[in-house]
């Protein structure tokens, strides 16, 4: 699948997003680390820390991309990690990466949509997602599906970009995200549109308390958040209710 043209974040389709990520898959990991000054690695470690007390044996990573968060979750010593994504090329790179690391055979990659997860109810001890929920074609349905496949009481941990609240950090962030990132990302990846889409999608994402409310509506309890690095990134967490409310 090839990608061409601009994606409007609020009107994106699964096919458009898959095509965009297929087009930048070869440079995706390098750009993630380069453009974040490798801070993204620290963010993933912090997100995974929230699962330690749960000791999950089977983990689902939604919108896994090339598998960085799935790989980070191996430090929890699970029996199995399943990463799903809509981009075939991203998954191909993920498979190559895990074939070269210790315990990489615990990770399985599946081509699938967040809104149509191909697993039965209560299949996973924990569900995670790193920088992926922003790209769901239907955010609420994606979270409901995450809830469906999660065991009662199991944790959901989401890592996502957000906007700094302070004026200085917010101004610098906005300049970097809207001016510098599209230029560098487009030059290195060969697809400027993908790195124009990124700041636009972050801008319209329902972050903070608004996102926590969406999590609660999807059936999660004890929902909370922790902002990282001046608010550039946020960790959201919640737990599947032991008994789901009547619809």
C-alpha positions in Angstrom: 0.0 0.0 0.0 1.4 3.4 -1.0 0.7 6.8 0.5 0.2 10.1 -1.2 -1.4 13.3 -0.3 -2.4 14.9 3.0 -4.3 13.2 5.8 -6.8 15.3 7.7 -6.4 14.0 11.3 -10.1 14.3 12.2 -11.2 12.6 9.0 -8.6 9.9 8.5 -9.3 6.4 7.4 -7.6 3.2 8.4 -6.3 2.8 4.9 -4.8 6.3 4.8 -3.0 5.8 8.1 -1.7 2.4 7.1 -0.4 3.8 3.8 1.3 6.7 5.6 3.1 4.4 8.1 4.0 1.9 5.3 5.7 4.8 3.5 7.9 5.9 6.4 8.5 2.5 8.0 12.1 2.2 6.9 13.1 5.5 8.7 10.5 5.3 11.5 12.7 4.0 14.3 15.6 6.3 13.5 13.4 9.4 13.3 11.6 8.5 16.5 14.9 8.4 18.4 16.6 11.3 16.6 13.7 13.8 16.7 13.0 13.1 20.4 16.7 13.1 21.3 16.2 9.5 22.5 13.9 10.6 25.3 11.2 8.4 23.8 13.1 5.4 25.2 12.8 6.8 28.7 9.1 7.4 28.2 8.5 3.8 27.3 10.4 2.5 30.3 8.3 4.7 32.6 5.1 3.5 31.0 6.1 -0.1 31.4 6.9 0.5 35.1 3.2 1.0 35.8 2.6 -2.7 35.0 5.2 -4.1 37.5 2.7 -4.6 40.3 0.3 -6.4 38.0 3.0 -8.9 36.8 1.1 -9.6 33.5 1.8 -12.9 31.8 0.0 -12.1 28.5 0.2 -8.5 27.1 -1.4 -6.9 24.1 0.3 -3.9 22.5 -2.1 -2.0 20.3 -0.7 0.0 17.4 2.6 -1.6 18.1 4.4 -0.1 15.0 7.9 -1.7 14.9 7.4 -3.1 18.4 9.4 -0.8 20.6 6.9 -0.8 23.5 6.3 -4.5 23.1 10.1 -5.0 23.4 10.2 -2.8 26.4 7.5 -4.9 28.1 9.8 -7.9 28.0 11.5 -6.6 31.2 8.4 -7.7 33.0 9.1 -11.3 32.0 5.7 -12.1 30.5 5.0 -15.4 28.9 3.7 -13.8 25.7 3.3 -10.3 24.1 1.1 -9.8 21.1 1.6 -6.6 19.0 -1.1 -5.6 16.5 -0.9 -2.9 13.9 -2.4 -1.9 10.5 0.9 -1.3 8.8 2.4 -4.4 7.2 5.8 -2.8 6.7 6.0 -1.6 10.3 5.3 -5.1 11.4 7.9 -6.6 9.1 10.5 -4.4 10.7 9.3 -5.3 14.1 9.7 -9.0 13.3 13.3 -8.4 12.1 14.1 -6.5 15.4 12.7 -9.2 17.8 14.5 -12.0 15.9 17.8 -10.4 17.0 17.1 -9.9 20.7 16.9 -12.2 23.8 13.4 -13.6 24.4 12.2 -12.0 21.2 10.4 -15.2 20.5 7.9 -14.2 23.1 6.6 -11.5 20.9 4.1 -12.2 18.1 3.0 -9.6 15.6 -0.5 -9.6 14.0 -1.9 -7.4 11.3 -5.1 -6.0 12.8 -7.1 -2.9 13.5 -7.5 -1.5 17.0 -11.3 -1.3 16.4 -11.5 -4.9 15.4 -9.1 -6.9 17.7 -9.1 -10.5 16.6 -9.1 -12.0 20.1 -11.7 -13.3 22.5 -13.0 -11.4 25.5 -10.8 -11.4 28.6 -7.7 -12.7 26.7 -5.0 -10.5 28.1 -3.7 -9.6 31.5 -2.6 -6.1 30.4 -3.1 -3.8 27.3 -0.6 -1.2 26.3 -0.2 1.3 23.5 2.6 3.8 22.7 1.8 6.8 20.5 -0.9 4.9 18.7 -4.3 5.8 20.0 -4.1 9.2 18.3 -4.2 7.3 15.0 -7.3 5.2 15.7 -9.9 5.7 13.1 -12.5 5.5 15.9 -10.9 6.3 19.3 -13.9 5.3 21.4 -14.4 2.0 19.6 -10.7 1.2 19.9 -10.8 1.8 23.7 -13.9 -0.4 24.0 -12.1 -3.1 22.1 -9.1 -2.8 24.4 -11.5 -3.2 27.3 -13.2 -6.2 25.8 -10.0 -8.3 25.4 -8.6 -7.3 28.8 -9.3 -9.5 31.8 -11.4 -7.9 34.6 -9.3 -5.8 36.8 -6.5 -5.7 34.2 -4.5 -2.5 33.6 -4.5 -0.4 30.5 -1.4 1.8 30.0 -1.3 4.4 27.1 1.7 6.6 26.2 0.8 9.5 24.0 2.0 13.0 22.9 0.4 16.0 24.6 0.8 19.7 24.7 2.8 21.5 27.4 0.8 23.7 29.7 3.5 26.3 30.4 3.9 29.3 28.0 7.6 28.9 27.4 7.6 25.1 26.9 4.4 25.4 24.9 5.9 28.0 22.6 9.1 26.1 22.0 7.2 22.8 21.5 4.8 24.4 19.0 7.6 25.9 17.0 9.6 22.6 16.9 6.5 20.4 16.1 5.0 22.7 13.5 8.2 24.0 11.8 11.3 21.9 12.5 9.9 18.4 12.7 8.1 18.5 9.3 11.3 19.7 7.6 13.6 17.2 9.3 11.2 14.3 9.2 10.2 15.0 5.6 13.8 15.3 4.5 15.0 12.1 6.1 11.9 10.0 5.4 11.1 11.4 2.0 7.5 11.9 3.1 6.9 15.4 4.5 3.1 14.9 4.7 3.5 12.2 7.4 5.4 14.7 9.6 2.9 17.4 8.9 0.2 15.0 10.0 1.9 14.4 13.4 1.6 17.8 14.9 -1.9 18.2 13.5 -3.0 15.0 15.1 -1.5 15.9 18.4 -3.3 19.3 18.3 -6.8 17.8 18.0 -6.3 14.8 20.3 -8.6 14.9 23.3 -5.8 14.9 25.9 -5.8 15.2 29.7 -9.1 15.0 31.6 -11.0 14.8 28.4 -9.2 11.6 27.4 -9.6 10.2 30.9 -13.4 10.7 30.5 -13.3 8.7 27.3 -11.5 5.9 29.0 -14.1 5.8 31.8 -16.9 5.7 29.2 -15.1 2.7 27.6 -15.3 0.8 30.9 -12.2 1.7 32.7 -11.9 2.7 36.4 -9.3 4.5 38.5 -8.2 6.4 35.5 -5.3 8.7 36.0 -2.4 10.4 34.1 1.2 11.5 34.5 2.7 14.2 32.4 6.4 13.7 31.3 9.1 16.1 30.1 7.1 19.4 30.6 3.9 17.8 29.3 5.2 16.8 25.9 4.2 13.3 26.6 1.5 11.8 28.9 1.0 8.3 30.5 -2.6 7.4 30.9 -3.6 4.4 33.0 -6.8 2.7 34.1 -8.2 -0.7 35.0 -11.0 -2.8 33.5 -14.0 -2.8 35.8 -14.6 -6.1 37.5 -18.2 -5.9 36.4 -19.2 -3.9 33.4 -22.2 -1.5 33.7 -25.5 -2.4 31.9 -25.7 -0.8 28.5 
